[in-house]
Amino acid sequence: MSATTVQLLRAASEIAGSKKALAERLGISEGLLAKFMNDSFELPDPLLLRAVDVILADRQSGFSRLPEADETPHNRGNGSGATTAAGTA
């Protein structure tokens, strides 16, 4: 297994809250997860993809809030709502 896979498992473990929580999310025992994280066994692709899903879900949750219409840069101006041909009031 590569150092990248070990780093991925560590990141997923932090996101999950603990190694035990990650093992539960992956559907494996904590002992088996430890063997994967110690680079003793190669992580099967389905488990690798589940670990990636943990990380992606966390990343997506950070981007889930879109700015309100009045928070977008093109709506910030003098507050009148009027614009000129150049785009400023």
Buried (B, 14 or more C-beta within 10 A) or exposed (E): BEEEBBEBBBBBBBBBEEBEBBBBBBEBEEEBBEBBBEBEEEBEEEBBEBBEEBBEEBEEEEEEEEEEEEEEEEEEEEEEEEEEEEEEE
